[in-house]
């Protein structure tokens, strides 16, 4: 049995395949991709009960991160000819630093890298598996 396809049908098939291969991922990333998380916000510290002083403020001493601290990553990725900003964050961070005479003399920070979360479960699986 001989298979025969005319040239016109072959051209239609190839053009359709090219549209699906290029257009499919572009359409998916345009319609279904979530927006990345907003950049970190600076947290204001409640100043109730604090009195103003004159002169220099003494910074020397040991400082620790507060429980609400976060650590994150923000990278650019390219999918289907489009560039996106990807963000992941974790609140599982602890740390401290020591200041002596306006100089940081010692720092310690620890992050549980398994706790990073982004806007995509698939990306989180890659981050926690292949990447880390």
NORMOWO-V887452 format. One record per residue. N is the residue number from 0. RES is the residue in three letters. NEAR is the number of other ideal C-beta (glycine too) atoms within 8 Angstrom. D_LAST is the distance of its C-alpha to the last C-alpha in Angstrom with 1 decimal. Layout:
n=N res=RES near=NEAR d_last=D_LAST
n=N res=RES near=NEAR d_last=D_LAST
This chain:
n=0 res=UNK near=2 d_last=54.1
n=1 res=UNK near=3 d_last=53.3
n=2 res=UNK near=4 d_last=50.4
n=3 res=UNK near=4 d_last=51.4
n=4 res=UNK near=5 d_last=49.6
n=5 res=UNK near=6 d_last=51.3
n=6 res=UNK near=5 d_last=49.7
n=7 res=UNK near=6 d_last=49.7
n=8 res=UNK near=8 d_last=47.7
n=9 res=UNK near=9 d_last=45.2
n=10 res=UNK near=8 d_last=44.8
n=11 res=UNK near=8 d_last=44.2
n=12 res=UNK near=8 d_last=41.6
n=13 res=UNK near=8 d_last=39.7
n=14 res=UNK near=8 d_last=39.9
n=15 res=UNK near=8 d_last=38.8
n=16 res=UNK near=8 d_last=35.8
n=17 res=UNK near=8 d_last=34.8
n=18 res=UNK near=8 d_last=35.2
n=19 res=UNK near=8 d_last=33.0
n=20 res=UNK near=8 d_last=30.3
n=21 res=UNK near=10 d_last=30.3
n=22 res=UNK near=8 d_last=31.6
n=23 res=UNK near=8 d_last=29.7
n=24 res=UNK near=10 d_last=26.2
n=25 res=UNK near=11 d_last=28.0
n=26 res=UNK near=8 d_last=29.9
n=27 res=UNK near=10 d_last=27.0
n=28 res=UNK near=12 d_last=25.0
n=29 res=UNK near=8 d_last=28.3
n=30 res=UNK near=6 d_last=29.4
n=31 res=UNK near=5 d_last=26.5
n=32 res=UNK near=8 d_last=23.6
n=33 res=UNK near=5 d_last=23.3
n=34 res=UNK near=4 d_last=23.7
n=35 res=UNK near=10 d_last=20.8
n=36 res=UNK near=7 d_last=21.1
n=37 res=UNK near=4 d_last=23.6
n=38 res=UNK near=4 d_last=22.9
n=39 res=UNK near=5 d_last=22.9
n=40 res=UNK near=5 d_last=26.4
n=41 res=UNK near=4 d_last=28.0
n=42 res=UNK near=6 d_last=29.3
n=43 res=UNK near=4 d_last=32.9
n=44 res=UNK near=4 d_last=33.9
n=45 res=UNK near=4 d_last=37.0
n=46 res=UNK near=5 d_last=39.9
n=47 res=UNK near=4 d_last=42.4
n=48 res=UNK near=4 d_last=44.5
n=49 res=UNK near=5 d_last=43.4
n=50 res=UNK near=4 d_last=46.3
n=51 res=UNK near=4 d_last=46.5
n=52 res=UNK near=5 d_last=47.1
n=53 res=UNK near=3 d_last=48.6
n=54 res=UNK near=4 d_last=47.4
n=55 res=UNK near=3 d_last=44.0
n=56 res=UNK near=5 d_last=41.2
n=57 res=UNK near=5 d_last=39.9
n=58 res=UNK near=6 d_last=36.1
n=59 res=UNK near=7 d_last=36.0
n=60 res=UNK near=7 d_last=34.3
n=61 res=UNK near=6 d_last=31.1
n=62 res=UNK near=7 d_last=29.1
n=63 res=UNK near=7 d_last=26.4
n=64 res=UNK near=9 d_last=24.2
n=65 res=UNK near=6 d_last=25.8
n=66 res=UNK near=4 d_last=24.4
n=67 res=UNK near=6 d_last=24.1
n=68 res=UNK near=9 d_last=21.6
n=69 res=UNK near=9 d_last=18.5
n=70 res=UNK near=8 d_last=15.6
n=71 res=UNK near=11 d_last=14.2
n=72 res=UNK near=6 d_last=13.1
n=73 res=UNK near=8 d_last=15.6
n=74 res=UNK near=6 d_last=15.3
n=75 res=UNK near=7 d_last=17.9
n=76 res=UNK near=7 d_last=17.4
n=77 res=UNK near=7 d_last=20.3
n=78 res=UNK near=7 d_last=21.3
n=79 res=UNK near=8 d_last=24.8
n=80 res=UNK near=5 d_last=26.2
n=81 res=UNK near=9 d_last=25.3
n=82 res=UNK near=6 d_last=23.0
n=83 res=UNK near=11 d_last=21.2
n=84 res=UNK near=8 d_last=19.5
n=85 res=UNK near=13 d_last=16.3
n=86 res=UNK near=11 d_last=15.6
n=87 res=UNK near=12 d_last=13.3
n=88 res=UNK near=11 d_last=14.4
n=89 res=UNK near=14 d_last=14.3
n=90 res=UNK near=8 d_last=17.4
n=91 res=UNK near=6 d_last=15.9
n=92 res=UNK near=13 d_last=16.6
n=93 res=UNK near=7 d_last=19.3
n=94 res=UNK near=11 d_last=20.9
n=95 res=UNK near=10 d_last=24.1
n=96 res=UNK near=10 d_last=26.0
n=97 res=UNK near=11 d_last=29.4
n=98 res=UNK near=11 d_last=31.9
n=99 res=UNK near=6 d_last=35.0
n=100 res=UNK near=4 d_last=37.7
n=101 res=UNK near=5 d_last=35.6
n=102 res=UNK near=6 d_last=32.8
n=103 res=UNK near=7 d_last=29.4
n=104 res=UNK near=6 d_last=29.5
n=105 res=UNK near=6 d_last=26.4
n=106 res=UNK near=8 d_last=23.2
n=107 res=UNK near=7 d_last=20.6
n=108 res=UNK near=9 d_last=17.7
n=109 res=UNK near=7 d_last=15.1
n=110 res=UNK near=8 d_last=12.6
n=111 res=UNK near=8 d_last=11.2
n=112 res=UNK near=8 d_last=7.7
n=113 res=UNK near=6 d_last=8.4
n=114 res=UNK near=8 d_last=11.4
n=115 res=UNK near=13 d_last=10.7
n=116 res=UNK near=7 d_last=13.2
n=117 res=UNK near=12 d_last=14.6
n=118 res=UNK near=9 d_last=17.7
n=119 res=UNK near=8 d_last=16.3
n=120 res=UNK near=5 d_last=15.2
n=121 res=UNK near=6 d_last=14.2
n=122 res=UNK near=11 d_last=11.8
n=123 res=UNK near=12 d_last=10.4
n=124 res=UNK near=8 d_last=10.0
n=125 res=UNK near=9 d_last=8.3
n=126 res=UNK near=11 d_last=5.9
n=127 res=UNK near=10 d_last=5.4
n=128 res=UNK near=7 d_last=5.9
n=129 res=UNK near=3 d_last=5.9
n=130 res=UNK near=6 d_last=3.8
n=131 res=UNK near=6 d_last=0.0
